[in-house]
Amino acid sequence: MEYRTLKGVGTAELVVKKSVFIGYASPASSEEEAKAFIARIKAHHNDATHNVSAYLINDGKNFAVRYDDDGEPKGSAGKPVLKVIQNKGLSNVVVVVTRYFGGIKLGYGGLVKAYSDAASLAIDNAGIVEIYETERFEVTLPYNLFHVVKETVEKAGGRIVEEEYGGLVRFTVETRKGEAESLMELLTERTKGRVRLRPLFMRSL
């Protein structure tokens, strides 16, 4: 299964009419991991007015979607945070937005915007990565074909993950699932059959 998630933990802070909103976004491989992240942020900001949260877990085997307004007007906080996750096409992600009330009410629309903005900025700062299954194969070549093979692999969207140098050069090449065979055929064509190819295995990136 292919899906988009976060590279790491991202944070962001913004001030709206004296209220401070602090966003935290993190990858989470399970609902338990998402809940643990929320608990850590709540413990860290136990003096905050609100700790709003949302998560979406979907790795092809497990599915869970939850949001919590944490005392804000219904639908004004947790749901907008979840919507940001969904609109960015993400899975296996948890977001917490902490609010320290500044004394000025923002209104329903103001809350939706503030929580959405804090969540979006935290996600952007975390960075997005695509997870997909890959295949690997080995290609053995003479040195005079080094640049031809490397250029062919890279232009086709493959990646050389291991290199060995001896009497011949040996590359381990990684591609998306289903693309290894066509790349091997292309390498055979470009090198006029002067490389040795050996399929290896499939893995999840």
HELIX and SHEET records of a PDB file:
HELIX    1   1 GLU A   31  HIS A   44  1                                  14    
HELIX    2   2 GLY A   78  ASN A   87  1                                  10    
HELIX    3   3 GLY A  107  ALA A  126  1                                  20    
HELIX    4   4 TYR A  143  LEU A  145  5                                   3    
HELIX    5   5 PHE A  146  LYS A  155  1                                  10    
HELIX    6   6 ALA A  180  ARG A  190  1                                  11    
SHEET    1   A 2 TYR A   3  LEU A   6  0                                        
SHEET    2   A 2 ILE A 128  ILE A 131 -1                                        
SHEET    1   B 5 GLY A  10  VAL A  16  0                                        
SHEET    2   B 5 SER A  19  PRO A  27 -1                                        
SHEET    3   B 5 VAL A  93  TYR A 100 -1                                        
SHEET    4   B 5 HIS A  50  ASN A  58 -1                                        
SHEET    5   B 5 PHE A  63  ASP A  68 -1                                        
SHEET    1   C 4 ARG A 159  TYR A 165  0                                        
SHEET    2   C 4 VAL A 169  ARG A 176 -1                                        
SHEET    3   C 4 GLU A 133  LEU A 141 -1                                        
SHEET    4   C 4 ARG A 196  SER A 204 -1                                        
END                                                                             
